[in-house]
Amino acid sequence: MREQLALLPEYLGAHLRLTLAALLVGLAISLPLGILVTRKRWLEQPVLAVASVIQTIPSLALLAVMVPLLSALELRSIGFLPAFLGLVLYSLLPILRNTVTGIAGVDPAYIEAARGVGMTPRQQLLRVELPLAMPVIIAGVRTATVWTVGVATLSTPVGATSLGNYIFSGLQTRNYDAVFVGCIAAAALALALDRLVRLLASGVAERRQGTRVLAVASGVLALLCAWTVAPLVRGAGHTDRVVIGSKTFTEQYILSEILRGKLERGTGLRVETAQSLGSSVVFDALRSGEIDAYVDYSGTIWATVMRREASDIDRAEVTGEVGRWLLEKHGIVLVGTLGFENAYALAMPRGRAEQHATRTVSDLARIAPRLSMGGDYEFFGRPEWTSLQATYGLAPASRRSMDASLMYQAVGTGAVDVISAFSTDGRIAAMDLVVLHDDKGAIPPYDAVVLASSRLAERHPEAIEALRELVGTIDGDAMRAMNMAVDRDHESAEAVARRFLETKR
C-alpha cells in the first residue's frame, strides 16, 4: 500500500489537470452554444443531436479514436492531447442540454416584464434569463464534472497519466491495493470538485462574498496543484529523456521495467515508462517518436501491422522479414529477440481436456460447438482468430470477450471452457491449464523483440548497444517465473525486473 500511495501525487495531479482542462474548455463551448441555440431555435435539434451522438459513443472508444485522428494530422497522438479532446467532447452534452433547458424554462411572465421595463436583449439575458436558469445550468456542470472525472480514468490506454494507471495495472497484475487506491481517489476527487461547483454556485446565487471567495480560492488552489505539484513530483523540465512503452498485461509491465533499468544502468539516461497503452497505440507512438522503445512480438507485427498470413513460416524468417519491413517503412530498429516466444494459444483446464481427449486445436474443433470460449478484449477481432477459424473451422457455441486478467478467472470457475491464453503466462501452470498444440500452424511465431525508434538510434546509439545486451537473455521458463511472481505472489513488476537485472550483472 505504501508503494501505491507514493504514486498518488503524480497520478492525482495528472488526473486533476486533465479533468479541469477538459471541463473549462467544455464549459467555454457549451454555455455560449446553448445560449445561441435558444436564440436560433432551428439549431436546437441538430446541435443537441450531435452532442447526444457523441455521448452514445463508448468513452474508451471515443478516447482511442483520437489517436489515429491526431496521427493523421501529424499532431501528438498519445498522452494528454487525445485524452483531453475526448473528455472535452464527452463533457458537452450535460452542460449544453441543461443550458438550453434552463433558459427555455424561464417563466414567460419574467421575459415580458423585462421587455416592459425597456431591457435590451443582452440585458434580458444577463439579468433575467441566466440568473433564473442558473440552478439548472449548474446541475449540468455538476453532472459533467462527475462524468469527466470518471471517464478520465480510461485515458491510460491512450498514454495519458491518470488515476486509471492504478486501475489498469492493478487489474492486470491482481494488485487490488492499486485498484482500491485508484477507485477511492477518483471518487474523492469527483466529490470534491462537485462540492466546489456547488459552493461557487450557492455563493453567486445568494450573493455571499465569503462563499464566493472560498470557492474561487479553492479552484485556484486546485489549478495550482494540477499544473505545478504533479510536474514537480514527476521531475518535469528534462527534455532529453527516453520513454519506454508497454501494453496492458503483466509481462509487458515487467519487460518495460527491465528495459528501463538496463538503460539507466548502462547509459545514465533519464528513463520513464508509459504503461498500459493499447496495442496499436504503442506501435503508433513508437513510429511517431513519442516513445523510444518497447517490447513487441514478431507475430503481432506480422499479422496485425503487416497483414501477412501465418502459412507455417519459420520463426527466424518471420523475425528477419519483420525487422527489414520496420526499418524500411518506418525507420524502426529491431534491436533483437529476447529469447522467448509468447504466442497466442488456446488453453483448457486439464480435467476438461482429458475428459474430451483434447490435445490439439484439431481435437478442439470437433467439440467446439458444445463449448464456450473466452478471449481478451481484442482477440476475436485479430487476424489470429480469423486464421484459426479458416484453418480449423472453429465454431464455439458462444464467445465472450473480457479483460485478460478476468479471462483466467473465468476458465478456472467454469464460466468458459477454453480461453485464448498467452504461452508465457504464469497462470497457465498455476491453474493447471493445458495448452493445445497448433498442429496446422494457424498462428504465426511470436518471438519477443525489442523495438527502438529512429530518434533513439540517432541521438543515443549507446542506448541501442545497452538494449542489445538483453538479446537472448530471457527464455520461456524465466519469463513464466517472472510473470508468476507478479500474478501469483503479488510482487511489483519493478522488483521482479530489478532482481532479473541483478542476476545478469
VODO-466490 format. One line per 3 residues: number of its first residue (from 1); their letters; for each residue x, y, z of C-alpha. Coordinates in nm, 4 decimals. Layout:
REM residues N
NUM	a	X:Y:Z | ...;
REM end
This chain:
REM residues 505
1	mre	0.0000:0.0000:0.0000 | 0.2852:0.2399:0.0791 | 0.4209:0.1949:-0.2733;
4	qla	0.0817:0.2831:-0.4218 | 0.0388:0.5918:-0.2047 | 0.3811:0.7153:-0.3157;
7	llp	0.2443:0.7348:-0.6711 | -0.0664:0.9273:-0.5669 | 0.0660:1.2851:-0.6116;
10	eyl	0.1706:1.2140:-0.9714 | -0.1430:1.0256:-1.0735 | -0.3872:1.2527:-0.8878;
13	gah	-0.2204:1.5704:-1.0150 | -0.2262:1.4473:-1.3742 | -0.5905:1.3365:-1.3395;
16	lrl	-0.6891:1.6725:-1.1915 | -0.5041:1.8616:-1.4642 | -0.6755:1.6619:-1.7377;
19	tla	-1.0199:1.6916:-1.5799 | -1.0066:2.0651:-1.5110 | -0.8719:2.1490:-1.8563;
22	all	-1.1453:1.9453:-2.0267 | -1.4203:2.0910:-1.8061 | -1.3124:2.4520:-1.8574;
25	vgl	-1.2978:2.4138:-2.2344 | -1.6221:2.2142:-2.2384 | -1.7926:2.4907:-2.0406;
28	ais	-1.6489:2.7592:-2.2703 | -1.8010:2.5756:-2.5693 | -2.1311:2.4532:-2.4236;
31	lpl	-2.2564:2.7664:-2.2462 | -2.2303:3.0094:-2.5436 | -2.3547:2.7386:-2.7799;
34	gil	-2.6548:2.6724:-2.5536 | -2.7383:3.0420:-2.5444 | -2.7110:3.0599:-2.9235;
37	vtr	-2.9471:2.7639:-2.9614 | -3.2131:2.9403:-2.7512 | -3.1876:3.2400:-2.9870;
40	krw	-3.1846:3.0318:-3.3069 | -3.4428:2.7644:-3.2402 | -3.3780:2.5828:-3.5686;
43	leq	-3.0323:2.4938:-3.4314 | -3.1675:2.3107:-3.1278 | -3.2386:1.9711:-3.2788;
46	pvl	-2.9208:1.9320:-3.4897 | -2.6875:2.0652:-3.2179 | -2.8356:1.8500:-2.9402;
49	ava	-2.8481:1.5521:-3.1753 | -2.4757:1.5786:-3.2471 | -2.3954:1.6161:-2.8767;
52	svi	-2.6168:1.3149:-2.7988 | -2.4463:1.1006:-3.0626 | -2.1066:1.1860:-2.9144;
55	qti	-2.2371:1.0849:-2.5729 | -2.3536:0.7448:-2.7011 | -2.0038:0.6541:-2.8242;
58	psl	-1.8368:0.4324:-2.5599 | -1.5979:0.6539:-2.3686 | -1.2942:0.4308:-2.4212;
61	all	-1.3636:0.4210:-2.7955 | -1.4040:0.7993:-2.8049 | -1.0633:0.8437:-2.6429;
64	avm	-0.8982:0.5794:-2.8599 | -1.0297:0.7208:-3.1882 | -0.8433:1.0438:-3.1152;
67	vpl	-0.5099:0.8631:-3.1605 | -0.5338:0.7884:-3.5363 | -0.7070:1.1226:-3.5997;
70	lsa	-0.4259:1.3203:-3.4375 | -0.1649:1.0999:-3.6005 | -0.3177:1.1716:-3.9423;
73	lel	-0.2906:1.5443:-3.8645 | 0.0738:1.4917:-3.7580 | -0.0036:1.6062:-3.4040;
76	rsi	0.0967:1.4426:-3.0783 | -0.1190:1.1313:-3.0820 | -0.0660:0.9867:-2.7337;
79	gfl	-0.0668:1.1362:-2.3886 | -0.2528:1.4476:-2.2767 | -0.3913:1.5741:-2.6102;
82	paf	-0.6057:1.2779:-2.7258 | -0.7430:1.2269:-2.3744 | -0.8144:1.5998:-2.3375;
85	lgl	-1.0020:1.6224:-2.6684 | -1.2060:1.3121:-2.5937 | -1.3019:1.4408:-2.2491;
88	vly	-1.3998:1.7827:-2.3856 | -1.6409:1.6159:-2.6287 | -1.7759:1.3926:-2.3533;
91	sll	-1.8436:1.6907:-2.1234 | -2.0516:1.8871:-2.3759 | -2.3969:1.7264:-2.3594;
94	pil	-2.4965:1.7772:-1.9921 | -2.3893:2.1427:-1.9881 | -2.5367:2.2158:-2.3306;
97	rnt	-2.8689:2.0427:-2.2676 | -2.9137:2.1995:-1.9242 | -2.8312:2.5450:-2.0583;
100	vtg	-3.0987:2.5106:-2.3272 | -3.3491:2.3568:-2.0842 | -3.2824:2.6154:-1.8130;
103	iag	-3.3244:2.9186:-2.0384 | -3.6253:2.7691:-2.2171 | -3.7873:2.7024:-1.8787;
106	vdp	-3.7830:3.0640:-1.7632 | -4.1399:3.1836:-1.6958 | -4.2569:3.3953:-1.9956;
109	ayi	-4.4005:3.6485:-1.7493 | -4.0494:3.7438:-1.6422 | -3.9473:3.7870:-2.0060;
112	eaa	-4.2442:4.0142:-2.0704 | -4.1661:4.2154:-1.7575 | -3.8066:4.2617:-1.8703;
115	rgv	-3.9217:4.3843:-2.2089 | -4.1790:4.6088:-2.0437 | -3.9155:4.7970:-1.8448;
118	gmt	-3.7129:4.8509:-2.1613 | -3.4330:4.5961:-2.1215 | -3.2244:4.5224:-2.4276;
121	prq	-3.1928:4.1550:-2.5374 | -2.8454:4.1461:-2.3816 | -2.9713:4.2849:-2.0506;
124	qll	-3.2640:4.0456:-2.0615 | -3.0243:3.7515:-2.0992 | -2.7730:3.8600:-1.8338;
127	rve	-3.0124:3.9986:-1.5711 | -3.3157:3.7752:-1.6060 | -3.2757:3.4551:-1.8089;
130	lpl	-2.9312:3.3377:-1.6995 | -2.9845:3.4079:-1.3256 | -3.3173:3.2219:-1.3300;
133	amp	-3.1744:2.9354:-1.5366 | -2.8577:2.9114:-1.3287 | -2.9688:2.6266:-1.0948;
136	vii	-3.0445:2.4064:-1.3964 | -2.7196:2.5035:-1.5702 | -2.5175:2.4331:-1.2549;
139	agv	-2.6802:2.0914:-1.2305 | -2.5469:2.0198:-1.5794 | -2.1999:2.1410:-1.4846;
142	rta	-2.2018:1.9158:-1.1783 | -2.3086:1.6174:-1.3877 | -2.0362:1.6915:-1.6426;
145	tvw	-1.7802:1.7225:-1.3628 | -1.8549:1.3804:-1.2156 | -1.8702:1.2176:-1.5608;
148	tvg	-1.5409:1.3706:-1.6674 | -1.3600:1.2583:-1.3531 | -1.4867:0.9043:-1.4115;
151	vat	-1.4139:0.8888:-1.7844 | -1.0654:1.0342:-1.7306 | -0.9674:0.7061:-1.5612;
154	lst	-0.9985:0.5455:-1.9080 | -0.7315:0.7728:-2.0566 | -0.4483:0.5378:-1.9574;
157	pvg	-0.4585:0.3248:-2.2788 | -0.4006:0.6387:-2.4894 | -0.0933:0.7281:-2.2872;
160	ats	-0.2298:0.9945:-2.0526 | -0.1285:0.9545:-1.6900 | -0.4309:0.9443:-1.4597;
163	lgn	-0.5771:0.7546:-1.1679 | -0.6614:0.4937:-1.4298 | -0.2958:0.3855:-1.4125;
166	yif	-0.3769:0.2350:-1.0744 | -0.6840:0.0551:-1.2056 | -0.5464:-0.0826:-1.5330;
169	sgl	-0.2191:-0.2070:-1.3891 | -0.3866:-0.3275:-1.0695 | -0.6412:-0.5402:-1.2552;
172	qtr	-0.3770:-0.6931:-1.4817 | -0.1359:-0.7787:-1.2004 | -0.4123:-0.8609:-0.9484;
175	nyd	-0.2833:-0.5874:-0.7206 | -0.6072:-0.4918:-0.5508 | -0.4360:-0.2320:-0.3323;
178	avf	-0.3695:-0.0353:-0.6509 | -0.7284:-0.0784:-0.7716 | -0.8602:0.0289:-0.4309;
181	vgc	-0.6425:0.3420:-0.4172 | -0.7369:0.4382:-0.7738 | -1.1110:0.3959:-0.7178;
184	iaa	-1.1155:0.5769:-0.3825 | -0.9037:0.8649:-0.5153 | -1.1264:0.9057:-0.8237;
187	aal	-1.4418:0.9025:-0.6114 | -1.2950:1.1531:-0.3647 | -1.1874:1.3825:-0.6488;
190	ala	-1.5336:1.3696:-0.8079 | -1.6999:1.4545:-0.4757 | -1.4544:1.7361:-0.4050;
193	ldr	-1.4999:1.9002:-0.7450 | -1.8783:1.8584:-0.7268 | -1.8744:2.0249:-0.3856;
196	lvr	-1.6595:2.3078:-0.5228 | -1.9006:2.3751:-0.8107 | -2.1977:2.3723:-0.5731;
199	lla	-2.0187:2.6071:-0.3323 | -1.9402:2.8527:-0.6081 | -2.2958:2.8385:-0.7418;
202	sgv	-2.4508:2.8970:-0.3989 | -2.2165:3.1890:-0.3349 | -2.3186:3.3537:-0.6605;
205	aer	-2.6893:3.2812:-0.6148 | -2.7041:3.4028:-0.2537 | -2.4567:3.6856:-0.3135;
208	rqg	-2.2379:3.5778:-0.0216 | -1.8938:3.7291:-0.0685 | -1.7205:3.4892:0.1708;
211	trv	-1.8554:3.1811:-0.0010 | -1.7554:3.3122:-0.3438 | -1.4054:3.3935:-0.2256;
214	lav	-1.3666:3.0489:-0.0649 | -1.4873:2.8721:-0.3788 | -1.2638:3.0755:-0.6097;
217	asg	-0.9634:3.0285:-0.3804 | -1.0249:2.6527:-0.3731 | -1.0480:2.6442:-0.7515;
220	vla	-0.7249:2.8395:-0.7903 | -0.5528:2.6083:-0.5415 | -0.6739:2.3041:-0.7397;
223	llc	-0.5374:2.4551:-1.0602 | -0.2030:2.5311:-0.8981 | -0.1766:2.1761:-0.7661;
226	awt	-0.2686:2.0289:-1.1034 | -0.0231:2.2358:-1.3048 | 0.2716:2.2604:-1.0665;
229	vap	0.2819:1.9917:-0.7990 | 0.2421:1.6900:-1.0302 | 0.5071:1.8004:-1.2822;
232	lvr	0.7481:1.8730:-0.9974 | 0.6907:1.5313:-0.8452 | 0.7498:1.3754:-1.1827;
235	gag	1.0580:1.5828:-1.2476 | 0.9291:1.7765:-1.5455 | 1.1617:2.0075:-1.7300;
238	htd	1.4077:1.7453:-1.8550 | 1.3651:1.7279:-2.2307 | 1.6411:1.4747:-2.3012;
241	rvv	1.4627:1.1696:-2.1743 | 1.3901:0.8201:-2.3004 | 1.0368:0.6826:-2.2802;
244	igs	0.9734:0.3075:-2.2653 | 0.6247:0.1909:-2.3602 | 0.4267:-0.1138:-2.2523;
247	ktf	0.0969:-0.2794:-2.3340 | -0.1708:-0.3738:-2.0849 | -0.0594:-0.7033:-1.9316;
250	teq	0.1798:-0.8280:-1.6665 | 0.4620:-0.9418:-1.8941 | 0.4751:-0.6020:-2.0619;
253	yil	0.4993:-0.4201:-1.7281 | 0.7940:-0.6401:-1.6288 | 0.9727:-0.6034:-1.9633;
256	sei	0.9291:-0.2258:-1.9672 | 1.0912:-0.2093:-1.6232 | 1.3746:-0.4343:-1.7435;
259	lrg	1.4367:-0.2050:-2.0402 | 1.4238:0.0998:-1.8168 | 1.6629:-0.0470:-1.5625;
262	kle	1.9040:-0.1595:-1.8330 | 1.9160:0.1846:-1.9927 | 1.9535:0.3679:-1.6618;
265	rgt	2.2389:0.1426:-1.5517 | 2.4080:0.1218:-1.8885 | 2.3780:0.4787:-2.0149;
268	glr	2.2852:0.7109:-1.7270 | 1.9970:0.8499:-1.9313 | 1.6775:0.9650:-1.7643;
271	vet	1.4207:0.6978:-1.8486 | 1.0432:0.6982:-1.7958 | 0.7761:0.4402:-1.8674;
274	aqs	0.4426:0.4927:-2.0438 | 0.2423:0.1910:-1.9349 | -0.0913:0.0297:-2.0202;
277	lgs	-0.1001:0.1535:-2.3798 | -0.3259:-0.0130:-2.6339 | -0.1562:-0.2488:-2.8789;
280	svv	-0.1994:-0.0237:-3.1821 | -0.1423:0.2907:-2.9750 | 0.2022:0.1819:-2.8562;
283	fda	0.3167:0.0944:-3.2101 | 0.1912:0.4259:-3.3487 | 0.3648:0.6061:-3.0631;
286	lrs	0.6968:0.4393:-3.1458 | 0.6555:0.5140:-3.5149 | 0.5911:0.8831:-3.4450;
289	gei	0.8750:0.9066:-3.1912 | 0.6520:0.9742:-2.8908 | 0.8036:0.6744:-2.7155;
292	day	1.1547:0.5441:-2.7763 | 1.1409:0.1683:-2.7209 | 0.9184:-0.1188:-2.6153;
295	vdy	0.8877:-0.4948:-2.6462 | 0.6518:-0.6307:-2.9091 | 0.6036:-0.9741:-3.0614;
298	sgt	0.7020:-1.0750:-3.4125 | 0.3635:-1.2373:-3.4775 | 0.1768:-0.9219:-3.3755;
301	iwa	0.3732:-0.7115:-3.6241 | 0.3474:-0.9847:-3.8902 | -0.0292:-1.0414:-3.8633;
304	tvm	-0.1701:-0.7129:-3.7347 | 0.0584:-0.4463:-3.8785 | 0.1995:-0.6122:-4.1920;
307	rre	-0.1238:-0.8051:-4.2629 | 0.0594:-1.1265:-4.3520 | -0.0717:-1.4812:-4.3090;
310	asd	0.0929:-1.7490:-4.0944 | 0.1453:-2.0204:-4.3618 | 0.3867:-2.2290:-4.1459;
313	idr	0.6665:-1.9762:-4.1899 | 0.9919:-2.0239:-3.9981 | 1.0433:-1.8183:-3.6786;
316	aev	1.3781:-1.6763:-3.7878 | 1.2354:-1.5868:-4.1273 | 0.9442:-1.4016:-3.9672;
319	tge	1.1767:-1.2040:-3.7389 | 1.4093:-1.1157:-4.0256 | 1.1280:-1.0049:-4.2527;
322	vgr	0.9650:-0.8027:-3.9730 | 1.2950:-0.6261:-3.8974 | 1.3540:-0.5340:-4.2618;
325	wll	0.9969:-0.4125:-4.3093 | 1.0004:-0.1964:-3.9929 | 1.3282:-0.0304:-4.0884;
328	ekh	1.2291:0.0358:-4.4497 | 0.8731:0.1545:-4.3832 | 0.9041:0.3368:-4.0516;
331	giv	1.2706:0.3676:-3.9591 | 1.2112:0.1458:-3.6540 | 1.5090:-0.0580:-3.5378;
334	lvg	1.4523:-0.4201:-3.4357 | 1.7260:-0.4485:-3.1745 | 1.6917:-0.8256:-3.1326;
337	tlg	1.4912:-1.1071:-2.9780 | 1.4882:-1.1517:-2.6015 | 1.4989:-1.5306:-2.6291;
340	fen	1.1423:-1.6447:-2.5659 | 0.8177:-1.6716:-2.7584 | 0.4856:-1.5565:-2.6176;
343	aya	0.2296:-1.6743:-2.8685 | -0.1447:-1.6735:-2.8573 | -0.2528:-2.0230:-2.7552;
346	lam	-0.5787:-2.1962:-2.6761 | -0.5892:-2.3437:-2.3245 | -0.8304:-2.5603:-2.1255;
349	prg	-0.8441:-2.6909:-1.7684 | -0.6592:-3.0243:-1.7568 | -0.9624:-3.2178:-1.6349;
352	rae	-1.1838:-3.0974:-1.9189 | -0.9102:-3.1561:-2.1764 | -0.8630:-3.5145:-2.0550;
355	qha	-1.2371:-3.5709:-2.0425 | -1.2673:-3.4850:-2.4128 | -0.9250:-3.6280:-2.5146;
358	trt	-0.8275:-3.2824:-2.6396 | -0.4576:-3.2228:-2.7035 | -0.4558:-3.0238:-3.0283;
361	vsd	-0.6604:-2.7452:-3.1834 | -0.7890:-3.0010:-3.4348 | -0.9257:-3.2021:-3.1415;
364	lar	-1.0866:-2.8865:-3.0049 | -1.2533:-2.8077:-3.3364 | -1.4531:-3.1329:-3.3194;
367	iap	-1.6108:-3.0490:-2.9826 | -1.6119:-2.6674:-3.0104 | -1.9863:-2.6426:-3.0948;
370	rls	-2.0568:-2.7697:-2.7412 | -1.8124:-2.5330:-2.5666 | -1.7921:-2.1668:-2.4701;
373	mgg	-1.4765:-1.9688:-2.5391 | -1.3286:-1.6641:-2.3708 | -1.0740:-1.4222:-2.5142;
376	dye	-0.9085:-1.0955:-2.4222 | -1.0881:-0.7872:-2.5464 | -0.9062:-0.7779:-2.8818;
379	ffg	-0.8567:-1.1479:-2.9639 | -1.1778:-1.2120:-3.1585 | -1.1031:-0.9120:-3.3804;
382	rpe	-0.7439:-1.0124:-3.4541 | -0.6127:-1.1903:-3.7668 | -0.5083:-1.4881:-3.5495;
385	wts	-0.8718:-1.5698:-3.4714 | -0.9652:-1.5379:-3.8383 | -0.6787:-1.7747:-3.9226;
388	lqa	-0.7878:-2.0269:-3.6577 | -1.1428:-2.0233:-3.7924 | -1.0304:-2.0630:-4.1539;
391	tyg	-0.7741:-2.3353:-4.0757 | -0.9656:-2.5467:-3.8258 | -1.3284:-2.4441:-3.8754;
394	lap	-1.3531:-2.3440:-3.5086 | -1.7121:-2.2593:-3.4192 | -1.7646:-2.2454:-3.0400;
397	asr	-2.1187:-2.2346:-2.9057 | -2.0515:-1.8915:-2.7552 | -1.7701:-1.6369:-2.7385;
400	rsm	-1.7019:-1.3898:-2.4589 | -1.4571:-1.1006:-2.4729 | -1.3226:-0.9827:-2.1377;
403	das	-1.0265:-0.8320:-1.9613 | -0.7260:-1.0655:-1.9818 | -0.6986:-1.0925:-1.6029;
406	lmy	-1.0646:-1.1970:-1.5743 | -1.0281:-1.4453:-1.8601 | -0.8193:-1.6834:-1.6473;
409	qav	-1.0609:-1.6486:-1.3590 | -1.3492:-1.7322:-1.5945 | -1.1920:-2.0567:-1.7194;
412	gtg	-1.0924:-2.1502:-1.3654 | -1.4502:-2.1202:-1.2392 | -1.6011:-2.2935:-1.5440;
415	avd	-1.7700:-1.9806:-1.6798 | -1.5978:-2.0623:-2.0114 | -1.4436:-2.3887:-2.1322;
418	vis	-1.1437:-2.2652:-2.3308 | -0.9534:-1.9356:-2.3480 | -0.7055:-1.7534:-2.5688;
421	afs	-0.4099:-1.7721:-2.3330 | -0.0573:-1.6358:-2.3669 | 0.2056:-1.9084:-2.3793;
424	tdg	0.4384:-1.7494:-2.1205 | 0.1652:-1.6583:-1.8737 | 0.2484:-1.7945:-1.5301;
427	ria	-0.1189:-1.8596:-1.4620 | -0.1161:-2.1492:-1.7101 | 0.0972:-2.3591:-1.4762;
430	amd	-0.0558:-2.2151:-1.1593 | -0.4077:-2.3106:-1.2717 | -0.3001:-2.6392:-1.4342;
433	lvv	-0.4222:-2.5446:-1.7809 | -0.3367:-2.7488:-2.0906 | -0.2080:-2.5534:-2.3910;
436	lhd	-0.3459:-2.7103:-2.7092 | -0.0950:-2.7745:-2.9869 | -0.1482:-2.5651:-3.3001;
439	dkg	-0.0971:-2.8692:-3.5234 | -0.1730:-2.6882:-3.8518 | 0.0315:-2.3747:-3.7817;
442	aip	-0.2519:-2.1240:-3.7939 | -0.0821:-1.8835:-3.5503 | 0.2459:-1.7182:-3.6552;
445	pyd	0.5601:-1.7216:-3.4339 | 0.5583:-1.4704:-3.1504 | 0.9191:-1.4018:-3.0538;
448	avv	0.9547:-1.1155:-2.8075 | 1.1519:-0.8442:-2.9867 | 1.2930:-0.5137:-2.8639;
451	las	1.1938:-0.2267:-3.0924 | 1.3535:0.1179:-3.0851 | 1.2644:0.4437:-3.2583;
454	srl	1.4837:0.6078:-3.5189 | 1.5171:0.9045:-3.2836 | 1.6719:0.6890:-3.0116;
457	aer	1.9096:0.5265:-3.2595 | 2.0236:0.8651:-3.3899 | 2.0523:1.0553:-3.0626;
460	hpe	2.1665:0.7782:-2.8296 | 2.3415:0.4912:-3.0085 | 2.4747:0.3873:-2.6691;
463	aie	2.1152:0.3107:-2.5686 | 2.0786:0.0698:-2.8611 | 2.4005:-0.1048:-2.7557;
466	alr	2.2736:-0.1338:-2.3972 | 1.9470:-0.2859:-2.5174 | 2.1366:-0.5335:-2.7357;
469	elv	2.2877:-0.6785:-2.4181 | 1.9390:-0.8127:-2.3365 | 1.9190:-1.0175:-2.6574;
472	gti	1.8844:-1.3889:-2.5815 | 1.8867:-1.3418:-2.2037 | 1.5267:-1.4433:-2.1204;
475	dgd	1.3946:-1.7900:-2.2026 | 1.0339:-1.9065:-2.1727 | 1.0781:-2.0579:-1.8266;
478	amr	1.2380:-1.7403:-1.6925 | 0.9578:-1.5239:-1.8315 | 0.6896:-1.7526:-1.6899;
481	amn	0.8581:-1.7402:-1.3489 | 0.8690:-1.3605:-1.3553 | 0.5059:-1.3398:-1.4628;
484	mav	0.4061:-1.5765:-1.1830 | 0.5965:-1.3715:-0.9265 | 0.3716:-1.0767:-1.0102;
487	drd	0.0415:-1.2555:-1.0809 | 0.0526:-1.5161:-0.8048 | 0.2982:-1.3834:-0.5463;
490	hes	0.1917:-1.0185:-0.5857 | 0.5417:-0.8770:-0.6225 | 0.5721:-0.5492:-0.8099;
493	aea	0.6885:-0.5556:-1.1716 | 0.9684:-0.3163:-1.0768 | 1.1001:-0.5501:-0.8036;
496	var	1.0912:-0.8522:-1.0364 | 1.2726:-0.6596:-1.3088 | 1.5340:-0.5355:-1.0621;
499	rfl	1.6035:-0.8896:-0.9434 | 1.6428:-1.0098:-1.3022 | 1.8938:-0.7360:-1.3833;
502	etk	2.0907:-0.8135:-1.0683 | 2.1361:-1.1739:-1.1865 | 2.2677:-1.0543:-1.5256;
505	r	2.5448:-0.8345:-1.3909;
REM end
